[in-house]
Amino acid sequence: MTTNHSHHHTDQLQLVFLSTPAIGNLVPTVEFARHLLNHHPQFSATILLINEDHRPIVNIYSQSISATAPNIRFIHLPPVYPPSPDQFYSSLGYVSLLINNHKPQVKNAIANLIGTHSSPKSPSRVAALFVDMFCTPMIDVANELGVPCYLFFQSPASFFGFMIDLPDLDPKLVTGFSDSDTEFSIRSFRNPVPKNLLPNTVLKGKDGYSWYVHHGRRYMEAKGIVVNTFRELESYAIDSLSSGGVPKVYPIGPVIDLNGPSLWHPDRAHYETVAKWLDGQPKSSVVFLCFGSMGSLSGKQVREIAVGLERAGFRFLWSLREPPKTQLDLPSDYVDVSEAALPNGFLERTAGMGLVCGWVPQVTILAHQAIGGFVSHCGWNSILESLWYGVPIATWPIYAEQQLNAFEMVKELGLAVELRLDYREGRHNLIPAEEVERGIKRLMKDDERVREKVKEMREKSRMTLMDNGSSSVSLGALVKDLMSDN
């Protein structure tokens, strides 16, 4: 499709985006907006931000984007009273209520966008509202304003299939809660999925579970579903969504922030030490361990990893974070890594072969030629980044849908090495040093088959975004549908 660059700003079609207020959700949303605008400049983007006082990182990030992307603007929604502790049990319950309480503010913001820009000479239209997986209450707002509402799903198509099957799995889950051997048939997985790989929120029941069911039901009301995945990676899962009344699915990924936080993160300075160290290591020789923006491990588990790493004998880079103080906090960096629960003398003994550090810009590390393997929590962004750079993963899921992602990568796609599929936070389960050692050895030298498949997928993940690639064609179809709605 050819784009008309002679459009004046006034008759641009506006797209509005709303994301869950967490950095792992906001970054893909902004990248998706950028991706759309880069290819189709007839749109402009407005991103509505829900303020989260204890997550200043969101503001730092949005300021840096504002400075580099003139066609994206941010509107900070007026604050609302946060849910009181008696209204929720889980962090998902908290965030879902917080978002729900913003309905009047979101309605106001979009109504203003519709109102302020239109005059008889230059009608300015809001062509669509894009919401992410936990912002489904805003489907009501879009309907009231007559604006088409699309879901931007930042997790894989396999998990989308799980979310829309959840209301039907519900009776089985309730009866089978005690029996851990139960397996579930989920439309987007070829293999039956063992119960112990379902998300924590679902297994715990309570409010997080009922919110999951609620969001899953509402996905069916969206005008379309944009998924950050690509056909070559998830063909089975994507095909499983093409029937049964599911809204039209547009796989447009991989949408990745390749600059990563190295441009804006407040801790980016100490990355320079890490970069220098990596520059001195041989190609593909280092195993990188990193557990995501919300992932941290108990002191006991940290000790087991340390022993396993030392025994495995590979060079390593380990991003180690201090566990959060409360349910709604995030992990933080240790003031001094030697305070972490590492075995006595570990840092001295491994000084020649490894580096333990705090926060690092993950995507920048994965791009470095010294990295040969990645022990990952299997968040979807991390998986896409790792495949983009052809770095094989050993699975160590921790929270959210990561156990399902790990299962898909290992059992369905053969694109990862199984370290553990069923690890999860908050349980008293421990992966012993022997298992860590075994997993790292398989990742770094034994499993050539996975390494080959990952290299092939690296090429496919780049091809799909090129002119006639499947994701590029899918993005074109989305744009056509956005235009025809207006």
C-alpha positions as a printed NumPy array, in Angstrom:
array([[  0.   ,   0.   ,   0.   ],
       [  1.327,   3.482,  -0.774],
       [  1.124,   6.1  ,   1.925],
       [  0.218,   9.663,   1.157],
       [  2.781,  11.96 ,   2.737],
       [  0.934,  15.122,   1.735],
       [ -1.53 ,  14.695,   4.602],
       [ -1.519,  17.734,   6.882],
       [ -1.476,  17.128,  10.586],
       [ -5.105,  18.259,  10.805],
       [ -6.608,  15.45 ,   8.8  ],
       [ -4.474,  12.744,  10.305],
       [ -6.332,   9.834,  11.748],
       [ -5.636,   9.568,  15.438],
       [ -4.97 ,   6.284,  17.161],
       [ -5.282,   6.129,  20.932],
       [ -3.427,   3.548,  23.037],
       [ -3.889,   2.492,  26.641],
       [ -1.586,   0.102,  28.47 ],
       [ -1.462,  -1.534,  31.876],
       [  0.755,   0.74 ,  34.029],
       [  3.83 ,  -1.511,  34.141],
       [  6.989,  -1.037,  32.129],
       [  6.779,  -4.532,  30.611],
       [  3.351,  -3.633,  29.165],
       [  3.999,  -0.018,  28.227],
       [  7.169,  -0.605,  26.167],
       [  5.549,  -3.044,  23.675],
       [  2.516,  -0.729,  23.379],
       [  4.733,   2.244,  22.511],
       [  6.812,   0.119,  20.128],
       [  3.635,  -1.038,  18.387],
       [  2.503,   2.596,  18.013],
       [  5.926,   3.549,  16.62 ],
       [  5.928,   0.578,  14.254],
       [  2.495,   1.52 ,  12.89 ],
       [  3.424,   5.185,  12.425],
       [  6.769,   4.398,  10.775],
       [  5.025,   2.375,   8.095],
       [  1.863,   4.46 ,   7.846],
       [  2.536,   8.146,   8.561],
       [ -1.091,   9.111,   7.9  ],
       [ -1.753,   8.222,  11.558],
       [ -0.786,  10.037,  14.708],
       [ -0.674,   8.36 ,  18.114],
       [ -1.782,   9.437,  21.555],
       [ -0.835,   7.243,  24.49 ],
       [ -2.893,   7.581,  27.65 ],
       [ -0.865,   6.965,  30.802],
       [ -2.256,   5.713,  34.074],
       [ -0.056,   7.168,  36.795],
       [  1.514,   4.769,  39.247],
       [  3.328,   6.705,  41.949],
       [  5.537,   3.83 ,  43.017],
       [  6.68 ,   3.135,  39.442],
       [  8.577,   6.317,  38.436],
       [ 10.321,   4.352,  35.672],
       [  7.168,   4.751,  33.523],
       [  7.532,   8.552,  33.583],
       [ 11.244,   8.458,  32.803],
       [ 10.529,   6.212,  29.837],
       [  7.628,   8.279,  28.453],
       [  9.725,  11.468,  28.654],
       [ 12.497,   9.839,  26.647],
       [ 10.039,   8.681,  23.955],
       [  8.458,  12.147,  23.755],
       [ 11.889,  13.553,  23.045],
       [ 12.601,  11.113,  20.193],
       [  9.198,  10.514,  18.553],
       [  7.408,  13.759,  17.655],
       [  4.335,  11.992,  16.247],
       [  3.607,  10.229,  19.545],
       [  2.236,  12.196,  22.435],
       [  1.483,  11.156,  25.968],
       [ -1.459,  12.288,  28.039],
       [ -1.199,  11.663,  31.774],
       [ -4.655,  10.773,  33.016],
       [ -5.771,  12.55 ,  36.203],
       [ -5.095,  10.341,  39.226],
       [ -7.902,   8.318,  40.786],
       [ -8.053,   6.852,  44.272],
       [ -6.23 ,   3.514,  44.187],
       [ -8.236,   0.45 ,  45.22 ],
       [ -8.202,  -0.046,  48.992],
       [ -6.585,  -3.243,  50.338],
       [ -9.961,  -4.774,  51.231],
       [-10.957,  -4.734,  47.529],
       [ -8.285,  -7.066,  46.159],
       [ -6.124, -10.081,  47.058],
       [ -3.721, -10.229,  44.122],
       [ -1.636,  -7.74 ,  42.166],
       [ -3.806,  -8.548,  39.111],
       [ -6.918,  -7.725,  41.144],
       [ -5.307,  -4.43 ,  42.144],
       [ -4.281,  -3.437,  38.624],
       [ -7.612,  -4.492,  37.059],
       [ -9.569,  -2.389,  39.574],
       [ -7.175,   0.53 ,  39.151],
       [ -7.719,   0.445,  35.374],
       [-11.487,   0.008,  35.758],
       [-11.605,   3.099,  38.012],
       [-10.092,   5.16 ,  35.164],
       [-13.089,   4.751,  32.834],
       [-14.383,   8.349,  33.272],
       [-10.87 ,   9.778,  32.771],
       [-10.291,   7.734,  29.603],
       [-13.718,   8.695,  28.247],
       [-12.978,  12.353,  28.897],
       [ -9.553,  12.217,  27.264],
       [-10.873,  10.551,  24.085],
       [-13.936,  12.83 ,  23.916],
       [-11.558,  15.816,  24.1  ],
       [ -9.448,  14.399,  21.278],
       [-12.557,  13.97 ,  19.143],
       [-13.847,  17.424,  20.046],
       [-10.825,  19.694,  19.983],
       [ -9.437,  18.785,  16.589],
       [-12.471,  18.766,  14.412],
       [-13.83 ,  21.695,  12.499],
       [-16.004,  21.525,   9.381],
       [-12.905,  22.117,   7.237],
       [-10.619,  19.562,   8.829],
       [-12.424,  16.772,  10.57 ],
       [-10.037,  14.937,  12.885],
       [-11.09 ,  11.479,  13.801],
       [-10.094,   8.985,  16.417],
       [ -9.801,   5.949,  14.16 ],
       [ -9.383,   3.402,  16.954],
       [ -8.623,   2.743,  20.582],
       [ -6.038,   0.014,  21.252],
       [ -6.11 ,  -1.519,  24.734],
       [ -3.889,  -4.21 ,  26.207],
       [ -4.833,  -7.481,  27.868],
       [ -5.91 ,  -6.036,  31.249],
       [ -7.59 ,  -2.864,  29.942],
       [-10.783,  -4.542,  28.697],
       [-13.126,  -2.28 ,  30.742],
       [-12.301,   0.403,  28.152],
       [-14.217,  -1.548,  25.487],
       [-17.311,   0.028,  27.111],
       [-15.841,   3.515,  26.802],
       [-15.01 ,   2.978,  23.119],
       [-18.549,   1.712,  22.449],
       [-20.1  ,   4.743,  24.164],
       [-17.999,   7.069,  21.99 ],
       [-18.515,   5.081,  18.784],
       [-14.79 ,   4.345,  18.409],
       [-13.653,   0.872,  17.232],
       [-11.733,  -0.907,  20.   ],
       [ -8.881,  -3.307,  19.22 ],
       [ -6.955,  -5.483,  21.643],
       [ -3.163,  -5.255,  21.458],
       [ -2.081,  -8.563,  22.979],
       [  1.537,  -8.474,  24.175],
       [  1.744, -12.172,  25.009],
       [  1.82 , -15.052,  22.501],
       [ -1.138, -16.288,  20.443],
       [ -0.946, -19.531,  22.464],
       [ -1.815, -17.61 ,  25.649],
       [ -4.591, -15.705,  23.885],
       [ -6.125, -19.111,  23.071],
       [ -5.878, -20.047,  26.752],
       [ -7.556, -16.787,  27.841],
       [-10.554, -17.239,  25.552],
       [-10.865, -20.932,  26.486],
       [-10.733, -20.124,  30.206],
       [-14.499, -19.587,  30.67 ],
       [-15.04 , -23.113,  29.252],
       [-12.22 , -24.633,  31.297],
       [-13.707, -23.006,  34.375],
       [-15.883, -25.945,  35.578],
       [-12.989, -28.411,  35.071],
       [-10.62 , -26.151,  36.95 ],
       [-12.924, -25.797,  39.901],
       [-13.463, -29.554,  40.236],
       [ -9.892, -30.474,  39.439],
       [ -8.157, -27.899,  41.632],
       [ -6.796, -30.518,  44.   ],
       [ -5.541, -32.94 ,  41.369],
       [ -2.248, -31.813,  39.912],
       [ -2.137, -34.548,  37.249],
       [ -5.093, -33.124,  35.341],
       [ -4.331, -32.119,  31.755],
       [ -6.257, -29.516,  29.8  ],
       [ -6.996, -29.371,  26.139],
       [ -6.509, -25.76 ,  25.   ],
       [ -7.263, -24.769,  21.405],
       [ -3.937, -23.037,  20.807],
       [ -1.717, -25.911,  22.012],
       [ -1.188, -29.157,  20.071],
       [ -0.353, -31.047,  23.242],
       [ -2.522, -31.382,  26.34 ],
       [ -1.313, -28.853,  28.914],
       [ -0.557, -30.121,  32.445],
       [ -2.417, -28.28 ,  35.169],
       [  0.755, -27.341,  37.04 ],
       [  1.789, -25.093,  34.116],
       [ -1.255, -22.825,  34.334],
       [ -0.615, -19.265,  35.576],
       [ -0.266, -18.742,  39.342],
       [ -3.258, -16.434,  39.269],
       [ -5.457, -19.229,  37.911],
       [ -4.173, -21.884,  40.311],
       [ -4.618, -19.66 ,  43.344],
       [ -8.256, -18.952,  42.531],
       [ -9.509, -15.816,  44.333],
       [ -9.914, -12.44 ,  42.616],
       [ -7.016, -12.688,  40.169],
       [ -8.612, -15.785,  38.682],
       [-12.049, -14.214,  38.268],
       [-10.421, -11.181,  36.621],
       [ -8.649, -13.499,  34.168],
       [-11.985, -15.103,  33.255],
       [-13.568, -11.654,  32.959],
       [-10.837, -10.304,  30.638],
       [-10.896, -13.491,  28.526],
       [-14.665, -13.156,  27.978],
       [-14.336,  -9.528,  26.962],
       [-11.645, -10.205,  24.34 ],
       [-14.425, -11.64 ,  22.182],
       [-16.057,  -8.178,  22.025],
       [-13.032,  -6.43 ,  20.487],
       [-13.143,  -5.322,  16.847],
       [ -9.869,  -7.149,  16.201],
       [ -6.926,  -8.715,  18.   ],
       [ -3.403,  -7.517,  17.224],
       [ -0.839, -10.012,  18.542],
       [  2.883,  -9.432,  18.989],
       [  3.844, -12.685,  17.281],
       [  4.39 , -13.971,  13.76 ],
       [  2.963, -16.767,  11.684],
       [  6.298, -18.538,  11.144],
       [  6.724, -18.88 ,  14.917],
       [  3.185, -19.67 ,  16.059],
       [  1.32 , -20.987,  13.005],
       [ -0.621, -23.629,  14.968],
       [ -1.79 , -21.208,  17.663],
       [ -2.683, -18.495,  15.124],
       [ -4.682, -20.94 ,  12.979],
       [ -6.56 , -22.146,  16.06 ],
       [ -7.965, -18.621,  16.472],
       [ -9.487, -18.419,  12.995],
       [-12.835, -19.993,  13.916],
       [-15.396, -20.033,  16.691],
       [-16.398, -16.386,  16.533],
       [-12.979, -15.037,  17.527],
       [-12.476, -11.452,  16.288],
       [-10.053, -11.057,  13.368],
       [ -6.445, -11.726,  14.418],
       [ -3.532,  -9.658,  13.078],
       [ -0.088, -11.144,  13.917],
       [  2.246,  -8.16 ,  13.386],
       [  5.359,  -9.082,  15.408],
       [  8.04 ,  -9.279,  16.422],
       [  7.698,  -5.702,  17.691],
       [ 10.823,  -5.204,  19.789],
       [ 12.501,  -2.134,  21.245],
       [ 15.952,  -2.825,  19.824],
       [ 17.545,   0.227,  21.466],
       [ 16.245,  -1.053,  24.722],
       [ 16.522,   0.886,  27.949],
       [ 20.21 ,   1.63 ,  27.303],
       [ 19.025,   5.054,  26.075],
       [ 16.828,   6.071,  28.993],
       [ 17.147,   3.835,  32.036],
       [ 18.419,   5.597,  35.191],
       [ 20.838,   2.702,  35.855],
       [ 22.329,   2.658,  32.353],
       [ 25.745,   4.   ,  33.436],
       [ 26.813,   0.83 ,  35.23 ],
       [ 26.141,  -1.133,  32.053],
       [ 29.415,   0.241,  30.673],
       [ 31.399,  -1.997,  33.047],
       [ 29.403,  -4.992,  31.812],
       [ 29.893,  -4.029,  28.142],
       [ 33.667,  -3.776,  28.663],
       [ 33.721,  -7.192,  30.313],
       [ 31.668,  -8.773,  27.493],
       [ 33.948,  -7.241,  24.859],
       [ 36.779,  -9.29 ,  26.351],
       [ 34.959, -12.665,  26.086],
       [ 35.097, -15.111,  23.129],
       [ 32.156, -15.36 ,  20.738],
       [ 29.085, -17.26 ,  22.044],
       [ 30.941, -18.276,  25.218],
       [ 28.854, -16.572,  27.925],
       [ 25.6  , -17.793,  29.482],
       [ 23.371, -14.854,  30.474],
       [ 20.955, -15.238,  33.419],
       [ 18.191, -12.664,  33.771],
       [ 14.702, -12.942,  35.256],
       [ 12.833,  -9.885,  33.975],
       [ 11.698,  -6.545,  35.394],
       [  9.569,  -8.249,  38.053],
       [ 11.52 , -11.46 ,  38.654],
       [ 13.627, -12.21 ,  41.71 ],
       [ 14.556, -15.389,  43.563],
       [ 14.897, -16.453,  47.196],
       [ 18.273, -16.504,  48.922],
       [ 18.219, -20.323,  48.956],
       [ 17.629, -20.447,  45.206],
       [ 20.373, -17.895,  44.563],
       [ 22.844, -20.159,  46.403],
       [ 21.831, -23.195,  44.302],
       [ 22.291, -21.209,  41.06 ],
       [ 25.732, -20.06 ,  42.207],
       [ 26.87 , -23.615,  42.959],
       [ 25.424, -24.868,  39.642],
       [ 27.148, -22.105,  37.67 ],
       [ 30.477, -22.744,  39.316],
       [ 30.255, -26.501,  38.636],
       [ 29.094, -26.05 ,  35.03 ],
       [ 32.275, -24.095,  34.363],
       [ 30.962, -21.792,  31.606],
       [ 31.547, -18.06 ,  31.522],
       [ 28.473, -16.276,  32.871],
       [ 26.797, -12.91 ,  33.254],
       [ 24.172, -12.945,  36.007],
       [ 21.7  , -10.12 ,  36.566],
       [ 20.791, -10.572,  40.222],
       [ 18.048,  -8.491,  41.851],
       [ 16.921,  -8.088,  45.447],
       [ 13.374,  -9.435,  46.077],
       [ 10.625,  -6.787,  46.538],
       [  9.544,  -5.742,  50.037],
       [  5.763,  -5.917,  49.393],
       [  3.327,  -7.445,  46.904],
       [  3.04 ,  -4.261,  44.82 ],
       [  6.751,  -3.372,  44.795],
       [  9.335,  -4.376,  42.195],
       [ 12.712,  -6.06 ,  42.677],
       [ 15.588,  -3.612,  43.161],
       [ 19.361,  -3.721,  42.801],
       [ 21.524,  -4.742,  45.751],
       [ 23.502,  -1.793,  47.09 ],
       [ 26.421,  -4.213,  47.082],
       [ 26.199,  -7.579,  45.315],
       [ 28.254,  -9.201,  48.074],
       [ 25.192,  -8.73 ,  50.327],
       [ 23.244, -11.152,  48.133],
       [ 22.925, -14.7  ,  49.435],
       [ 25.902, -16.002,  47.457],
       [ 28.075, -18.821,  48.861],
       [ 31.224, -17.754,  50.704],
       [ 34.057, -16.92 ,  48.341],
       [ 31.89 , -17.384,  45.22 ],
       [ 32.692, -13.951,  43.758],
       [ 36.422, -14.431,  44.339],
       [ 36.529, -17.959,  42.894],
       [ 34.568, -17.018,  39.761],
       [ 36.159, -13.6  ,  39.195],
       [ 37.971, -14.855,  36.091],
       [ 34.955, -16.51 ,  34.479],
       [ 31.862, -14.606,  35.455],
       [ 30.261, -11.333,  36.419],
       [ 27.368, -10.789,  38.82 ],
       [ 25.622,  -7.47 ,  38.203],
       [ 22.345,  -5.703,  38.947],
       [ 19.953,  -4.341,  36.355],
       [ 21.181,  -4.542,  32.734],
       [ 19.547,  -3.59 ,  29.4  ],
       [ 18.621,  -7.139,  28.385],
       [ 18.183,  -6.547,  24.646],
       [ 21.61 ,  -4.878,  24.399],
       [ 23.21 ,  -7.866,  26.147],
       [ 21.44 , -10.402,  23.886],
       [ 22.757,  -8.496,  20.854],
       [ 26.366,  -8.947,  22.044],
       [ 28.308, -11.596,  20.155],
       [ 29.828, -13.   ,  23.369],
       [ 26.42 , -14.302,  24.534],
       [ 25.887, -17.986,  23.729],
       [ 22.822, -18.852,  25.81 ],
       [ 20.12 , -17.24 ,  27.942],
       [ 18.58 , -18.585,  31.16 ],
       [ 15.279, -16.728,  31.029],
       [ 11.977, -16.34 ,  32.88 ],
       [ 10.318, -16.72 ,  29.46 ],
       [  8.426, -13.459,  29.414],
       [  7.206, -13.052,  25.828],
       [  9.243,  -9.89 ,  25.123],
       [ 12.368, -11.74 ,  26.267],
       [ 11.593, -14.715,  24.019],
       [ 11.108, -12.459,  20.975],
       [ 14.356, -10.593,  21.712],
       [ 16.283, -13.828,  22.156],
       [ 14.974, -15.288,  18.882],
       [ 15.748, -12.021,  17.051],
       [ 19.405, -12.4  ,  18.015],
       [ 19.461, -16.195,  17.643],
       [ 20.321, -16.864,  21.301],
       [ 18.942, -20.187,  22.62 ],
       [ 16.986, -20.15 ,  25.897],
       [ 16.943, -22.437,  28.926],
       [ 13.529, -22.078,  30.573],
       [ 13.09 , -20.816,  34.138],
       [  9.53 , -19.416,  34.313],
       [  8.559, -17.409,  37.393],
       [  5.221, -15.562,  37.112],
       [  2.301, -14.598,  34.81 ],
       [  1.945, -16.923,  31.791],
       [  5.636, -17.833,  31.719],
       [  5.112, -21.553,  32.475],
       [  2.845, -21.797,  29.401],
       [  5.381, -19.869,  27.297],
       [  8.12 , -22.259,  28.438],
       [  5.915, -25.267,  27.587],
       [  5.223, -23.859,  24.116],
       [  8.9  , -23.135,  23.439],
       [ 10.11 , -26.568,  24.617],
       [  7.306, -29.026,  23.841],
       [  5.412, -27.397,  20.974],
       [  8.171, -25.615,  19.05 ],
       [ 11.478, -27.241,  20.072],
       [ 13.021, -23.761,  20.343],
       [ 14.252, -23.912,  23.952],
       [ 16.087, -26.192,  26.366],
       [ 14.047, -27.334,  29.354],
       [ 15.684, -26.321,  32.588],
       [ 12.329, -26.388,  34.401],
       [  8.78 , -25.788,  33.125],
       [  6.841, -25.69 ,  36.383],
       [  8.945, -23.425,  38.614],
       [  6.926, -20.523,  40.02 ],
       [  7.408, -17.766,  42.583],
       [  5.95 , -18.032,  46.038],
       [  6.15 , -21.827,  46.154],
       [  8.623, -23.638,  48.299],
       [ 10.089, -25.329,  45.295],
       [ 13.778, -25.166,  44.74 ],
       [ 15.777, -26.032,  41.647],
       [ 18.874, -27.783,  43.039],
       [ 22.398, -26.967,  41.863],
       [ 22.667, -30.284,  39.939],
       [ 19.678, -29.332,  37.771],
       [ 21.057, -25.845,  37.166],
       [ 24.415, -27.321,  36.158],
       [ 22.772, -29.884,  33.85 ],
       [ 20.525, -27.261,  32.217],
       [ 23.41 , -24.885,  31.538],
       [ 25.556, -27.658,  30.042],
       [ 22.721, -28.694,  27.715],
       [ 22.116, -25.087,  26.722],
       [ 25.755, -24.207,  26.073],
       [ 27.102, -27.364,  24.448],
       [ 24.836, -30.41 ,  24.219],
       [ 21.66 , -29.334,  22.478],
       [ 22.764, -28.532,  18.937],
       [ 19.273, -29.182,  17.55 ],
       [ 17.739, -26.323,  19.52 ],
       [ 20.631, -24.021,  18.571],
       [ 20.056, -24.75 ,  14.859],
       [ 16.29 , -24.179,  15.078],
       [ 16.835, -20.892,  16.915],
       [ 19.252, -19.721,  14.193],
       [ 16.586, -20.487,  11.541],
       [ 13.947, -18.616,  13.544],
       [ 16.307, -15.624,  13.797],
       [ 16.148, -15.313,   9.99 ],
       [ 12.38 , -15.867,   9.892],
       [ 11.757, -13.232,  12.57 ],
       [ 13.501, -10.655,  10.363],
       [ 11.987, -11.787,   7.048],
       [  8.436, -11.545,   8.371],
       [  8.772,  -7.767,   8.849],
       [ 10.086,  -7.158,   5.321],
       [  7.857,  -5.899,   2.521],
       [  6.05 ,  -9.098,   1.615],
       [  6.623, -10.866,   4.916],
       [  3.591, -12.259,   6.714],
       [  3.622,  -9.703,   9.568],
       [  4.092,  -6.831,   7.146],
       [  1.087,  -8.016,   5.099],
       [ -0.912,  -8.417,   8.314],
       [ -0.075,  -4.836,   9.38 ],
       [ -1.235,  -3.629,   5.947],
       [ -4.542,  -5.466,   6.429],
       [ -4.989,  -3.825,   9.841],
       [ -4.373,  -0.366,   8.363],
       [ -6.856,  -1.038,   5.581],
       [ -9.473,  -2.035,   8.167],
       [ -8.716,   1.052,  10.284],
       [ -9.225,   3.26 ,   7.214],
       [-12.437,   1.547,   6.133],
       [-13.96 ,   2.003,   9.6  ],
       [-13.601,   5.729,   9.119]])
